[in-house]
């Protein structure tokens, strides 16, 4: 019997919504930061209406600088949120399997999308990712893969004969594989406690 340890499935729409939820507050803060700027611009316009030399008040310049700083902070915040969402999506292509007394680290080599990816390329990437996720979720197919009955060039299997538990906290644990690769196993992985117990035993 094969025991799989995977992350709960999440659709692309769910991931997109999570990014949107984080974007909305940032955009609201940006909009609110422009209110003082427009107020000071209005005051400057009134003061300069009959003036020969148009001037910009110090308050307006400071408000404009504040808006620019808030804009940069929003860009950084949204970029970090998008990067975290992407990382959370990509971890679905990694799982652990416990089969015949041996622990395996299994990962899928899937393509990534870029800002300049065409629509056709995006469809191909999404299909490759869906196929990989379907393969990793199929207990019977993975069992045949571990038994050597089938092959899949996109699926990378690593037999974990030993590993080192580097640290553990409220979010999960970080382990070091013999090949020098570090992996973080998060607590939201399905049946996390069982996998943790297996790793504990391997430390003895």
C-alpha positions in Angstrom: 0.0 0.0 0.0 1.3 3.5 -0.9 0.8 6.4 1.4 0.9 9.9 -0.3 1.6 13.1 1.4 0.4 16.1 -0.7 -0.9 19.6 -0.3 -4.6 20.2 -0.5 -5.6 21.0 -4.1 -6.2 24.6 -5.0 -7.5 25.8 -8.4 -5.9 28.7 -10.3 -9.0 30.8 -9.6 -8.6 30.3 -5.9 -5.0 31.4 -6.1 -6.0 34.4 -8.2 -8.6 35.4 -5.7 -6.1 35.2 -2.8 -3.8 37.6 -4.7 -6.8 39.9 -5.4 -7.8 39.9 -1.8 -4.3 41.2 -0.9 -4.3 43.7 -3.8 -7.5 45.5 -2.8 -6.3 46.9 0.5 -3.1 48.1 -1.1 -5.0 49.8 -3.9 -7.4 51.4 -1.3 -4.4 52.8 0.6 -3.0 54.2 -2.6 -6.3 55.9 -3.4 -6.6 57.4 0.0 -3.0 58.7 -0.2 -4.0 60.8 -3.2 -6.8 62.7 -1.4 -4.4 65.2 0.3 -2.6 65.7 -2.9 -5.8 66.7 -4.8 -6.8 69.0 -1.9 -3.4 70.8 -2.0 -3.5 70.9 -5.8 -6.9 72.6 -5.6 -5.6 75.1 -3.1 -2.6 75.8 -5.4 -5.0 76.3 -8.3 -7.1 78.8 -6.4 -4.0 80.7 -5.2 -2.5 80.8 -8.7 -5.7 81.8 -10.5 -4.7 85.5 -10.8 -1.0 85.1 -10.1 1.5 86.1 -12.7 4.0 83.4 -11.5 2.5 80.0 -10.8 3.9 78.3 -7.8 3.5 74.9 -6.2 3.2 74.8 -2.4 5.5 72.8 -0.2 2.5 70.8 1.0 1.6 69.8 -2.5 5.2 68.6 -3.2 5.2 66.6 0.1 1.8 65.1 -0.7 3.1 64.1 -4.2 6.2 62.5 -2.7 4.0 60.6 -0.2 1.8 59.3 -3.0 5.0 58.1 -4.9 6.3 56.4 -1.8 3.0 54.7 -1.2 2.8 53.6 -4.8 6.3 52.0 -4.6 5.3 50.2 -1.4 2.1 48.9 -3.0 4.1 47.6 -6.0 6.5 45.8 -3.6 3.6 44.4 -1.5 1.7 43.1 -4.5 4.8 41.6 -6.0 5.6 39.7 -2.8 1.9 38.5 -2.6 2.1 37.3 -6.2 5.4 35.5 -5.6 4.0 33.8 -2.5 0.9 32.7 -4.4 3.0 31.4 -7.2 5.2 29.5 -4.8 2.2 28.1 -3.1 0.9 26.9 -6.4 4.2 25.3 -7.5 4.5 23.3 -4.3 1.5 21.2 -5.4 4.0 19.6 -7.9 6.0 18.1 -5.0 4.9 15.3 -2.7 6.2 12.5 -0.6 5.3 8.9 -0.8 5.8 6.1 1.7 5.9 2.7 0.0 7.2 -0.6 1.1 9.0 0.9 4.1 10.8 3.6 2.0 10.2 7.3 1.8 10.3 8.9 -1.6 10.4 12.6 -2.6 8.5 13.0 -5.8 8.4 16.1 -8.0 7.2 17.1 -11.4 9.3 19.2 -13.8 6.7 21.6 -15.1 7.1 24.7 -17.2 6.5 28.2 -15.8 4.7 31.1 -17.4 6.3 34.5 -18.0 4.9 37.9 -18.7 5.6 37.5 -22.4 4.1 34.0 -22.8 1.7 33.8 -25.6 -1.9 32.5 -25.3 -0.9 29.3 -27.0 2.1 28.9 -24.8 0.0 29.6 -21.7 -2.5 26.9 -22.7 0.4 24.4 -23.2 1.9 25.3 -19.8 -1.5 24.9 -18.1 -2.1 21.5 -19.8 1.4 20.3 -18.7 0.8 21.4 -15.2 -2.7 19.8 -15.1 -1.3 16.5 -16.4 1.5 16.5 -13.8 -0.9 17.3 -11.0 -3.2 14.5 -12.2 -0.3 12.1 -12.3 0.9 13.0 -8.8 -2.6 12.5 -7.4 -3.1 9.0 -8.9 -2.1 6.5 -6.2 -2.2 3.5 -8.7 0.0 5.2 -11.3 2.5 6.4 -8.7 2.7 2.8 -7.4 3.5 1.5 -10.8 6.1 4.2 -11.2 7.8 3.3 -8.0 7.7 -0.4 -9.0 9.4 0.5 -12.2 6.5 -0.7 -14.4 6.1 2.7 -16.1 8.3 5.8 -16.7 7.6 9.5 -17.0 10.3 11.8 -18.0 8.6 14.8 -16.2 8.4 13.0 -12.9 11.5 13.0 -10.7 11.7 10.4 -8.0 14.2 10.5 -5.2 14.6 7.6 -2.7 15.1 9.2 0.7 17.3 6.7 2.5 18.2 9.4 5.1 17.6 13.0 5.7 18.4 15.7 8.3 15.7 17.7 10.1 17.1 21.2 10.1 14.4 23.0 12.0 10.7 22.8 12.9 8.3 25.6 13.8 4.6 26.5 13.8 4.6 26.6 10.0 6.2 23.2 9.3 9.7 21.8 9.1 12.8 22.2 6.9 14.8 19.1 5.9 18.1 18.5 4.2 18.2 15.6 1.7 21.5 13.7 1.0 21.8 15.4 -2.4 22.2 18.7 -0.6 18.8 19.9 -1.5 16.7 21.7 1.2 12.9 21.2 1.3 10.3 22.9 3.4 7.3 20.8 4.4 4.4 22.9 5.5 1.9 21.9 8.1 -1.1 22.2 5.7 0.2 19.1 3.9 -2.4 16.3 4.1 -1.5 13.9 6.9 1.5 16.0 7.9 1.7 14.4 11.4 2.3 11.0 9.9 5.0 12.2 7.6 6.6 14.1 10.6 6.6 10.8 12.6 8.3 9.0 9.7 11.0 11.8 9.6 11.5 11.6 13.3 12.1 7.9 13.1 14.7 8.5 10.3 16.6 10.8 12.7 17.3 7.9 15.1 
